[in-house]
Amino acid sequence: MGDDKCVLVIREFDPSKDLTSVEEVEKRCEVGPSGKLSLFTDLLGDPICRVRHSPAFLMLVAELSSTKEIVGMIRGCIKTVTCGKKLYRNGKSNHPTKPFPVYTKLAYILGLRVSPSHRRMGIGLKLVRGMEDWFVLNGAEYSYLATENDNKPSVKLFTDKCGYSKFRTPSILVNPVFAHQLPVSNRVTLIKLPQSDAELLYRRRFSTTEFFPRDIDSVLNNRLNIGTFLAVPRGGCYTQKSWPGSDKFLSDPPESWAVLSVWNSKDVFRLEVRGASRMTKALAKTTRIVDKLLPFFRLPSIPEVFRPFGLHFLYGLGGEGPRAAKFVNALCAHAHNLAKQGGCSVVATEVANLEPLKIGVPHWKSLSCDQDLWCIKRLGEDYSDGSVGDWTKSPPGLSIFVDPREF
Ligand SMILES: CC(C)(COP(=O)(O)OP(=O)(O)OC[C@H]1O[C@@H](n2cnc3c(N)ncnc32)[C@H](O)[C@@H]1OP(=O)(O)O)[C@@H](O)C(=O)NCCC(=O)NCCS
């Protein structure tokens, strides 16, 4: 900063002394337009909770050297993901070609906050630059972030000042968890996959999907991962008892099937909707009471979102065949019931804008976000994706893989 008495230091977050002041800044930073309903995030006393499950992560704080006051922070992480695919020929002219993934080292920025009293002084920009230096030092080839399309300060900071471009606009689909159980279609059999089978299935079928994490095994083995579930036609040869493993399944799949995994975000952070009138809260409560008293009516009640609430995140959603979307729907009903058991208020997922299976995901429009804006930037000179070209210029595919560690 210009004033000599007020030099700004960008340094690594130190949990032993910064915890309280970082929480203070977090509390003061209301994400969302003021005067309307806004969403608060409670990080449950761990400011790095949303990056710590990635292979490499860092949190920086901006500190005024004169007062030692913390006025901003930023988190980032790096991992290897798919950025495109190549076709492989094994030399024999009539042999079919098979796509295989091209990986790149991708960095992700999240949780950028500057105290409202210190905005428009260049602190946000300095934090982003500090984080990008660490990305480059650690070999990241691209950096990206997700923000709301209407968050003008954030969009302008990244696109006007930091060289990011608008890249993808996936949809966040959120469904309430009702007080009643949802029925799972009786035309579908659900199978919980062993972790090794989930990994094999994902690697075989989804590794060429954009943003697929190469360390999918560490995602699936994480304690926050509740499980991977496969939906197949009832009465076919696949059941939980007779499950032959993903290898056999993929060599002889049914005409339609679908898969998804469930992640327990409730143990990472809690959300809270603030700014609702007493009337709205009372109305919501009434719907829940009625739903609880009369569960057989399956009334769509409004969940508890005006107090800190948890969510389950559905990821790795995919499938094949004409009934895949119906099977996704059955998987979502099962996931709803798991979230109810786990005391969550909502179930959320994020899928590509063009995702054909989106129609199978039940969600409330009022809770969802049709276009989450992902911005991206190419960081360095040497790219492992050479022949694929510049990822930032590539058109969107039908699907993306949204990593639950980054939601
Ligand atoms: C977004 C945020 C971090 C910006 O921090 P900041 O320290 O005020 O940003 P800077 O002073 O470094 O601004 C750099 C540039 O960003 C853009 N910018 C920042 N705030 C802006 C605003 N309110 N309106 C328009 N442009 C803005 C401008 O281009 C600005 O350059 P300029 O001042 O030369 O015009 C801050 O507003 C914030 O904490 N918001 C709430 C949390 C949030 O939305 N985080 C982003 C989630 S990804």
The ligand as a Gaussian input file, in Angstrom:
#p B3LYP/6-31G(d) Opt

LIG

0 1
 C      -13.704000      -9.481000      -4.452000
 C      -12.841000      -8.858000      -3.378000
 C      -11.933000      -9.921000      -2.804000
 C      -11.996000      -7.748000      -4.016000
 O      -11.045000      -7.306000      -3.082000
 P      -10.397000      -5.828000      -3.140000
 O       -9.219000      -5.832000      -2.242000
 O      -11.437000      -4.822000      -2.882000
 O       -9.946000      -5.750000      -4.649000
 P       -8.834000      -4.793000      -5.249000
 O       -8.795000      -3.509000      -4.503000
 O       -7.561000      -5.545000      -5.319000
 O       -9.413000      -4.526000      -6.692000
 C       -8.744000      -4.887000      -7.844000
 C       -9.677000      -4.697000      -9.026000
 O      -10.831000      -5.532000      -8.906000
 C      -11.972000      -4.860000      -9.446000
 N      -12.905000      -4.510000      -8.377000
 C      -12.755000      -4.738000      -7.051000
 N      -13.855000      -4.343000      -6.372000
 C      -14.723000      -3.858000      -7.300000
 C      -16.025000      -3.316000      -7.222000
 N      -16.657000      -3.173000      -6.035000
 N      -16.621000      -2.945000      -8.364000
 C      -16.015000      -3.073000      -9.566000
 N      -14.755000      -3.570000      -9.688000
 C      -14.128000      -3.977000      -8.563000
 C      -11.429000      -3.550000     -10.047000
 O      -11.027000      -3.860000     -11.371000
 C      -10.225000      -3.309000      -9.173000
 O       -9.274000      -2.489000      -9.763000
 P       -9.406000      -0.867000      -9.597000
 O       -9.628000      -0.606000      -8.145000
 O       -8.098000      -0.388000     -10.096000
 O      -10.575000      -0.479000     -10.447000
 C      -13.688000      -8.216000      -2.253000
 O      -14.651000      -7.367000      -2.852000
 C      -14.393000      -9.213000      -1.346000
 O      -13.835000      -9.690000      -0.364000
 N      -15.664000      -9.559000      -1.673000
 C      -16.453000     -10.493000      -0.884000
 C      -15.981000     -11.916000      -1.028000
 C      -15.979000     -12.363000      -2.478000
 O      -16.903000     -12.102000      -3.226000
 N      -14.900000     -13.049000      -2.843000
 C      -14.687000     -13.542000      -4.181000
 C      -15.104000     -14.959000      -4.290000
 S      -14.211000     -15.720000      -5.584000

